[in-house]
Amino acid sequence: MTPVLELRGLSKRFGSLDVTRDVNLTLPEGTRCALIGPNGAGKTTLINLIAGRLQPSAGSIHIDGNDVTRLGEAGRVKAGVGRTFQITTLFRRLTLEENLALAVAEQRGVAGMLRPSRAVRADIDARVSEILTTLRLAEEARTPVEVLPYGVQRMVELGIALALRPRLLLLDEPAAGVPQAEVGIIFDAIAQLPSSMAVLLVEHDIDKIGRAHV
């Protein structure tokens, strides 16, 4: 079976500094893989290479057998790559539900429509409801993001990534900055992600990894 992700000799050099060197990695469908290391080890650099934010100095990146090495971020998303960031990037004054609806509309290619049809709106609402159920966030759906606990905000970002229907989900320290009391809800949600999705989780705290069943 063709792997969802395959890295071949992937390297990234900044001047004379080798941050990522000759990385080879294969992730089949449904794989849960954790990349563990201290701060400054180059974990986020690797995520940025896979997501298309950085271009490699050498090597190649394949998604579902297709070489995506020269594609930018938008091209990687279309190829099936979704990601979260260490710092949340949300529309804070919009509700949780509205943040997800915008992401779903973008994935559907209808975000620019001024007056979407009733069928389009129903389709978006159905997908938003599905994500809310998966992440167990239905009770907070109409709450403005800015008043949600930070742990729940991280969950919203995870929901936005899921809205893109990725084949590969990159999670860059999903519990970064989250109070200890809220960490559990994030890793419980990660454990419930669809089995058809490959997940690469970056973390520097090895004690958290078991919570995600990686």
Buried (B, 14 or more C-beta within 10 A) or exposed (E): EEBBBBBBEBBBEEEEEEBBBEBEBBBEBEBBBBBBEEEEBBBBBBBBBBBBBBEBBEBBBBBBEEEBBEBEBEEBBEBBBBBBBBEBEBBEEBBBBBBBBBBBBBBBEBBEEEEBEEEBBEBBEEBBBBBBEBBEBEEBBEBBBEEBBBBBBBBBBBBBBBBBBBBBBBBBBBBBEBEEEBBBBBBBBBEEBEEEBBBBBBBBEEEBBEBBEB
